[in-house]
Amino acid sequence: MVMPVPAAAPTETAAPGSMGDVRRSNLALVLGKIAKAPADRHLTRAQVAAATGLTKASVSSLVLELLEAGVVREIGLNPQGERGRPGVGLELNPHRAVMGMEINVDYIAAGVTDLSGALLLQETLERDNRDSSSGPVMAALALLAAKVSGAAGERGVQIVGGGLAVPGLVDAAAARVITAPNLGWTDVDLDLAGLLPGAALGVSLFNEANAAALAELRHRSSGGSDFLFVSGEVGVGGGLVIGAELFTGPEGHAGEVGHVVVDPDGSPCSCGGTGCLETLAGQDAIFAAAGITDRGTRSANMSALVHSLAAGEPGALLAVDRAGRYLGVALASAARVSNINSVVLGGHFAVLDRWLRVPLLAGLEKYAPGRIAPEQVSLSAVGQAGALLGAAGSVVRSLVEAPYLLQS
């Protein structure tokens, strides 16, 4: 299912403002109920009316709009819970979808999810984007998006909008990357419309770690609704989820755990600071400390590191031990400030968990004893596709909250 819409929604008799505002709110309320229904249960108009408190006539009118917009479709008859003749069931239209896209230091990716959040197809292309201007990167991503969109079209699936995740601070409203140090981008405006020409919902911009945190919230099978997601890539990112909502702070940049200072006398960081976690636990820092020379791609370097760790090579073990200890220091500080007691590890932190966990837990226990229990340090449920899934899922959520955006 898609992420839940807000619990409180205006009804026919409750909302102030224009009748148009009330109708749009009710449209979102109806779609939210259909979206949250279990996969094996298709609500009828009468059941939606009972669940929302709206009249059957109003629900029928609103459902007609959703059908015309292509967001929902009718499916069979639903005899469950109704007296008399069964009604026609409703479900999210499987022929409408959104695209999640990601730009990272060494790859670009695009994938399509249906409106229920299921990943239908995905393409990842290795590409060295470090210190490359945004134009060629966006052009390459547009080609990849067109390829994936074409594959979706062959399945009869229409892309109605998309989300792009990048590893840096963003101004989503302005479609601007404020700073992405590992890409070498500062105050870069992106042509998002060029990624999905003609898509009704356009393309929205997201921070990579924040998007992955939202995907984690949607896909994790258990655990609370408060956690810090830590993304380990070339850099180290973080997404803070509190009360099942992404907390981004007043300027939208909260959760940047990779730039928590863990060694004041340490090395300069790409952010302009000194001694940040990223300088000790980012991929480049770990590779350098382990003596892993360039094997052509970062995935090849990571494979070499894992092989060295499995073989018990001291240099590799010391490098990962150091990264784990400093990660524990950073998480202890984050836990004190944010009052969270659960952490989810993604990226290379999940890959290296076998060797990283012991020093990480030791750091947590030393600097924040009892704050985060060992069982509350878990691994990502979505893997490398997290940022892509989160960006797509956020667009779906926007659609559920404002389905009128698809109306012509």
BELFENVEN-V111484 format. One record per run of one state. SS is the DSSP state (2 for helix, 1 for strand, 0 for the rest). FROM is the first residue (numbers start at 1). TO is the last residue. If there is no record, write none. Layout:
SS_FROM_TO / SS_FROM_TO
This chain:
0_1_18 / 2_19_36 / 0_37_44 / 2_45_52 / 0_53_55 / 2_56_69 / 0_70_71 / 1_72_78 / 0_79_86 / 1_87_92 / 0_93_95 / 1_96_103 / 0_104_106 / 1_107_114 / 0_115_118 / 1_119_126 / 0_127_133 / 2_134_154 / 0_155_157 / 1_158_166 / 0_167_168 / 1_169_171 / 0_172_175 / 1_176_180 / 0_181_184 / 1_185_189 / 0_190_191 / 2_192_194 / 0_195_202 / 1_203_207 / 2_208_219 / 0_220_226 / 1_227_232 / 0_233_235 / 1_236_242 / 0_243_244 / 1_245_247 / 0_248_256 / 2_257_259 / 0_260_260 / 1_261_261 / 0_262_267 / 1_268_268 / 0_269_273 / 1_274_274 / 0_275_275 / 1_276_276 / 0_277_277 / 2_278_281 / 0_282_282 / 2_283_290 / 0_291_297 / 2_298_310 / 0_311_313 / 2_314_338 / 0_339_342 / 1_343_347 / 2_348_351 / 0_352_352 / 2_353_367 / 0_368_373 / 2_374_376 / 1_377_379 / 0_380_382 / 2_383_401 / 0_402_402 / 2_403_406 / 0_407_408
